[in-house]
C-alpha cells in the first residue's frame, strides 16, 4: 500500500508598506528644499520636535545648520541658524532642557580645505537667545561622529582623532559648560574610525566603529569597552574576508548586554546586508548575531531603540527596483526585531518613490509611534521627516487584513489557509500538499488596496 505523504509548513508573513502614501498619512515631509540638506538629529520634548538640518551649498563652499522647533503636526514654531565660517559643520547630537530652554549640541567642523577638523560644543538658550560656540583645535585633529547626553552633569562624544597620520578611536567627556573632563584614544597606528558610543550600567562606556586591516580596503568591526574614566578594559574586532560596517552603532540594553548594528559584506564581496549582534559586556563575545538578507543592498544605519518588551526598532535603508526606470534605488527602512532576533514587522518608507530616500535616525514619540529623519532626493537632496505609528505604519492600519480567515483548495491536492495570529502583529499561512511534491514552493504576492 503506497504511503500518503503530506508536507505541512507554517509561514509568518511580514507586510511591506509600498505605495502607502495615497492614504491619509501621519506626517511625511521634506525640509528646506534648497539643495544638499540632511536632517541629522531629532528629539521630542513635551510634544515639541527639535530637529537639526545640515545645509551645504557646494559652489559657495559654505555650510550651516538650522535648529527647527516644530509642533507635532510638523508646523514650524521657531528656527535658529548656526553658521561659523566653515565649509563643513556637522552636528552629531542634541540635548534640550525643556524647563530651562537650554540646548547643547556637539559635532565637528572644518574651517577651510587647508585646515584640519576640530570638535565643537555649542550652547544655546531659548530663554535669552544667547549662544556660545566652543572649538577644540589643537595639534591632533578630531572629528566627532556621535554626541550624547548622559545626565545633567556631563556629555560624551566619540569619533576619530588623527595622530601622526593615523586615525584612532576618540572618546571625550564634557561637563554641561563644555569643559573637557577627559580625552582618550584607542587602537594602534592605522585606520580606525568610531561611529557610536553608549554608557554601560557600571558608568563605563562602549564605543563601536571599524578598523581597516593592513593596506587593503577591507574593514572589520571594532568595539572598545572602558571604565568610567575612559580607561580601556578590552578591545575586540569582528570581521571576515570582505568589507564590514556602514554607520556602525551601539546601544546598551536594559539587561546590560551590548547591541551592535550595521551592515556587512560577510556573505558576499559584492552585496551587503543588515546585521545585528548581542554582545557580552564582560568580554566582547557574541551571544547572538543575525543577518537580514534582502535581494539588494540594505543596511541598519540608525541608532537602535529598545522597547519595553525587549524588542528592538531600527531604521536604515534598502535597495528596491523602481518599476518605471528599472533601476535600483533606496527606500528608508524601519524594522522591529524580537529579542530572539526574528523580525516582527518590516516597513519600506519614502517621500519620493521615484528616487533615493534614506533614514539616518529614529526617535520614539512619547505618545506612541516613531519619528524617522534623514534625507530624500527630489530635484535636489532635501531633509526628510516622517511619523509612523507603533506598528511602523505611515498611515493607520497599513497592514490590516480585511477578512479574518480565508481558505483555498485545488484539484492538484494543494490547500492554503490564512488567518491572523492573535498573539502577534503578523498573519499565519498554512499550506499543505496531499500529494508527494519533489520541490514544493510557495510564492506570496501582496497587494494592499483600501
C-alpha positions in Angstrom: 0.0 0.0 0.0 1.5 3.3 -1.0 2.3 5.7 1.8 0.5 9.0 1.6 2.9 11.8 2.4 2.0 15.4 3.3 4.1 18.5 3.6 2.9 20.9 6.3 4.7 24.3 6.6 4.0 27.4 8.6 5.0 30.9 7.3 4.9 34.1 9.2 4.0 36.9 6.7 5.6 40.3 7.1 3.9 43.1 5.2 5.8 45.8 3.5 4.3 49.3 3.1 4.9 50.1 -0.5 2.8 52.6 -2.3 1.3 53.6 1.1 1.1 57.3 0.8 -2.1 57.5 -1.1 -3.6 57.1 2.3 -4.1 59.8 5.0 -0.5 59.8 6.4 0.5 60.8 9.9 3.3 63.1 8.7 5.7 62.8 5.8 7.5 65.9 4.6 10.7 67.2 3.0 12.5 70.1 4.6 14.1 73.3 3.3 14.3 72.4 -0.5 17.4 74.5 -1.0 19.6 71.6 -2.1 22.0 69.2 -0.2 20.0 69.1 3.1 20.2 66.3 5.7 18.0 66.0 8.7 20.7 64.9 11.2 19.2 64.9 14.8 15.8 64.8 16.4 14.5 64.8 19.9 10.9 65.2 21.2 10.1 67.1 24.4 6.5 67.8 25.5 5.0 67.4 22.0 7.7 69.7 20.5 10.2 68.5 18.0 13.7 69.8 17.9 15.2 69.0 14.6 18.7 69.9 13.2 19.2 70.1 9.5 22.5 70.5 7.8 22.6 72.6 4.6 25.5 72.5 2.2 25.8 74.9 -0.7 28.7 73.3 -2.6 29.5 76.0 -5.1 29.9 78.7 -2.4 31.7 76.3 -0.1 29.5 77.3 2.8 27.8 75.1 5.4 25.3 75.9 8.1 22.9 74.1 10.4 19.4 75.1 11.4 17.7 74.1 14.6 14.0 73.8 13.9 11.3 73.9 16.6 8.2 72.1 15.3 4.9 71.1 16.7 3.7 67.5 16.4 2.0 68.3 13.2 5.3 69.4 11.7 4.4 73.1 11.6 7.3 75.5 12.2 7.3 77.4 15.5 10.9 78.7 15.5 14.2 78.2 13.8 17.8 79.3 14.6 20.6 79.2 12.0 24.1 78.4 13.2 26.9 79.3 10.8 30.5 79.7 11.8 32.6 80.4 8.6 33.2 76.7 7.8 32.8 74.6 4.7 31.8 71.6 6.8 29.9 71.9 10.1 28.2 68.7 11.3 26.0 68.5 14.4 26.2 64.9 15.7 23.9 65.2 18.8 21.5 67.4 20.6 20.0 67.8 24.1 17.3 70.2 25.1 16.3 71.0 28.7 12.6 71.6 28.3 12.4 73.5 31.6 15.3 75.9 31.3 15.2 76.1 27.5 19.0 75.4 27.3 20.3 73.5 24.3 23.6 71.6 24.0 24.9 70.4 20.6 28.1 68.7 19.7 29.9 67.8 16.5 32.8 68.8 14.3 33.8 71.4 11.8 36.3 72.1 9.0 37.1 75.8 8.5 38.7 75.5 5.1 40.2 72.9 2.8 43.7 73.5 4.2 42.9 73.0 7.8 42.0 70.0 9.9 38.8 69.0 11.7 38.0 70.4 15.1 35.4 69.2 17.6 32.9 71.7 18.9 30.5 72.2 21.8 27.6 74.6 21.2 25.4 76.2 23.9 22.2 78.0 23.1 19.4 79.4 25.3 15.8 79.8 24.0 15.2 82.0 27.0 17.9 84.6 26.3 18.6 83.8 22.7 22.3 83.7 23.5 24.7 81.2 22.1 28.3 80.2 22.7 30.4 78.2 20.3 33.5 76.4 21.7 36.0 74.9 19.3 38.6 72.3 20.3 41.5 72.7 17.9 45.0 71.5 18.8 47.8 69.5 17.3 45.6 66.5 16.9 42.6 67.0 14.6 39.3 65.5 15.9 36.1 64.5 14.1 33.0 63.6 16.2 30.6 61.0 14.9 28.4 60.8 18.0 27.5 63.2 20.8 25.2 62.0 23.7 23.6 63.5 26.8 24.4 61.2 29.7 23.0 63.1 32.7 22.6 66.8 33.8 26.3 66.9 34.7 28.0 65.8 31.5 28.0 64.7 27.9 30.1 62.1 25.9 31.4 62.2 22.4 33.1 59.7 20.1 34.8 59.8 16.7 38.2 60.0 15.2 41.5 61.5 16.3 44.3 62.0 13.8 47.7 61.3 15.3 50.9 61.4 13.2 49.0 60.5 10.0 46.9 57.7 11.6 43.3 57.5 12.7 42.3 56.1 16.1 39.1 55.8 18.1 38.4 59.0 20.1 36.4 59.5 23.3 35.7 62.8 25.0 33.7 63.7 28.1 32.4 67.3 28.7 30.7 68.9 31.5 27.5 70.9 30.9 29.5 74.0 30.1 31.8 72.3 27.5 34.8 71.9 29.7 36.7 68.7 28.7 36.8 66.3 31.6 38.9 63.7 29.8 40.0 62.7 26.3 41.1 59.2 25.3 42.2 57.4 22.1 42.2 53.7 21.4 43.7 51.3 18.8 47.0 51.0 17.1 48.6 53.1 14.3 46.4 52.5 11.3 42.9 53.4 10.3 40.2 53.2 13.0 37.0 55.2 13.0 34.5 55.3 15.9 30.9 55.9 15.0 28.9 55.5 18.2 29.2 55.5 22.0 26.9 54.4 24.8 27.1 54.2 28.6 27.1 50.9 30.5 25.4 50.2 33.8 28.7 50.5 35.7 29.2 54.0 34.2 31.8 52.8 31.8 31.5 53.2 28.0 31.3 51.1 24.9 32.5 52.5 21.5 31.7 51.0 18.1 33.3 51.6 14.8 35.5 49.9 12.3 39.2 49.2 11.6 41.0 48.8 8.3 43.1 45.7 8.0 46.6 46.3 6.6 46.9 48.3 3.4 43.7 46.8 1.8 40.2 48.4 1.8 38.7 45.6 3.9 37.2 46.8 7.1 36.3 44.9 10.2 34.0 46.0 13.0 35.7 47.1 16.2 34.3 47.5 19.7 36.1 49.1 22.8 34.9 48.9 26.4 36.2 51.3 29.0 35.7 52.1 32.7 34.0 55.3 33.9 37.3 57.2 33.4 37.7 56.1 29.8 40.5 53.6 30.5 40.3 50.6 28.1 39.1 47.3 29.6 39.0 45.3 26.3 39.1 45.8 22.5 37.5 43.3 20.1 37.4 43.0 16.4 34.7 41.2 14.4 35.2 40.6 10.7 35.7 38.4 7.7 37.4 38.5 4.3 35.2 41.3 3.0 34.3 44.9 3.9 32.2 45.2 7.1 30.3 48.2 8.5 28.5 51.3 7.4 27.4 53.6 10.2 28.2 51.1 13.0 26.0 51.9 16.0 25.9 50.6 19.6 23.3 50.7 22.4 23.3 49.1 25.9 20.2 47.0 26.6 18.2 47.1 29.8 19.8 43.7 30.8 23.3 45.2 30.4 24.2 43.4 27.2 25.6 45.4 24.3 23.7 45.7 21.0 25.7 46.5 17.8 24.1 47.0 14.4 25.3 47.9 11.0 25.6 46.1 7.6 28.2 43.7 6.4 29.6 42.1 3.3 30.4 38.9 5.1 28.1 36.7 3.0 29.2 38.3 -0.3 32.0 40.5 -1.5 29.6 42.5 -3.8 26.4 42.6 -1.6 25.9 43.9 1.9 23.1 43.0 4.3 21.7 44.4 7.6 23.3 42.8 10.7 23.0 43.0 14.4 24.6 41.3 17.4 24.1 41.0 21.1 27.4 41.1 22.9 28.6 40.1 26.3 29.9 43.3 28.1 32.3 41.2 30.2 34.5 40.0 27.3 33.1 41.2 24.0 32.0 37.7 22.9 28.9 37.5 20.6 25.8 36.0 22.3 23.6 36.2 19.3 24.1 37.5 15.8 21.8 37.6 12.7 21.9 38.8 9.1 18.7 40.1 7.4 19.3 39.2 3.8 17.5 41.0 1.0 17.7 40.9 -2.8 19.5 44.3 -2.9 22.0 46.1 -0.6 20.4 47.0 2.7 21.7 48.4 6.0 20.7 49.1 9.6 22.1 52.7 9.7 20.2 54.4 12.6 20.8 54.0 16.3 18.5 51.2 17.5 15.8 51.7 20.2 14.9 49.1 22.8 11.2 48.9 23.6 9.6 48.0 26.9 9.0 44.4 25.7 12.7 44.0 24.9 12.2 44.2 21.1 14.4 46.4 19.0 13.3 49.0 16.5 15.9 50.1 14.0 16.0 52.3 10.9 18.1 52.3 7.8 17.8 51.9 4.0 17.2 49.2 1.4 17.6 48.8 -2.3 14.4 48.3 -4.3 13.8 48.2 -8.1 11.9 51.2 -9.4 9.2 49.8 -11.8 9.3 52.8 -14.1 13.0 53.2 -14.6 14.0 49.6 -13.8 16.9 50.9 -11.7 17.8 50.1 -8.1 17.0 53.0 -5.7 17.0 53.2 -1.9 14.0 53.5 0.3 14.1 54.1 4.0 13.5 51.0 6.2 12.1 50.6 9.7 12.2 47.2 11.3 11.0 45.8 14.7 13.0 42.8 15.9 12.0 40.3 18.6 14.6 39.7 21.4 15.3 36.3 19.7 16.4 38.1 16.5 13.3 37.4 14.4 11.5 40.1 12.5 8.2 41.3 14.0 7.4 43.8 11.3 9.3 45.4 8.5 8.4 48.6 6.5 9.7 50.4 3.5 9.2 54.2 3.7 9.8 57.0 1.3 8.9 60.6 0.5 9.7 60.3 -3.2 9.0 56.8 -4.6 10.9 57.5 -7.8 14.3 58.3 -6.2 16.5 57.7 -3.2 15.3 58.1 0.4 17.4 57.3 3.5 16.6 57.1 7.2 19.6 58.2 9.3 17.9 58.2 12.7 14.8 57.3 14.6 13.3 58.7 17.8 10.4 57.4 19.9 7.4 59.6 20.3 6.2 59.8 24.0 2.6 59.5 22.7 3.4 56.3 20.8 5.0 55.5 17.5 8.3 56.8 16.0 9.8 59.6 14.1 12.2 58.9 11.3 14.6 61.5 9.8 17.3 61.7 7.1 17.1 62.8 3.5 15.1 62.3 0.3 16.0 63.2 -3.2 13.7 65.2 -5.4 15.3 67.8 -7.8 17.9 68.2 -5.0 18.6 66.5 -1.8 16.2 67.6 1.0 15.9 66.9 4.7 13.2 64.3 5.4 10.9 63.9 8.4 8.3 61.1 8.7 5.9 59.9 11.5 4.8 56.3 11.9 2.7 54.6 14.5 3.7 51.8 16.9 3.5 49.2 14.1 5.7 51.3 11.8 2.8 52.3 9.6 2.8 55.7 8.0 -1.0 55.7 7.9 -3.5 53.8 10.1 -3.8 50.0 9.7 -1.4 49.9 6.8 -1.2 46.1 7.1 -4.6 45.1 8.3 -6.3 42.0 6.9 -9.9 42.8 5.8 -11.1 39.2 6.4 -10.4 37.1 9.4 -9.8 33.8 7.6 -9.7 32.5 4.1 -9.0 29.1 2.6 -8.3 27.7 -0.9 -8.3 24.1 -2.1 -7.3 22.9 -5.6 -7.7 19.7 -7.5 -3.9 19.4 -7.6 -4.1 18.5 -3.9 -2.9 21.8 -2.5 -4.8 23.5 0.3 -4.0 27.0 1.6 -5.4 28.7 4.7 -4.5 32.1 6.2 -5.7 33.8 9.4 -4.5 36.5 11.8 -2.2 35.4 14.7 -3.9 36.7 17.8 -0.6 36.6 19.8 1.4 38.9 17.4 1.1 41.6 14.7 1.6 39.0 11.9 -0.5 36.7 9.9 -0.2 32.9 9.8 -0.3 31.0 6.5 -0.7 27.2 6.4 -0.3 25.3 3.1 -0.4 21.6 2.7 0.3 19.2 -0.2 -1.8 16.0 -0.1 0.4 14.5 -2.9 4.1 14.0 -2.9 5.9 17.0 -4.4 9.6 17.0 -5.1 10.3 20.7 -4.7 7.4 22.5 -3.0 7.5 26.3 -3.3 5.0 29.0 -2.3 5.2 32.4 -3.7 3.2 35.2 -2.0 2.3 38.4 -3.7 0.7 41.1 -1.6 -1.4 43.9 -3.0 -2.8 46.3 -0.4 -5.9 48.1 -1.6 -8.2 50.1 0.7 
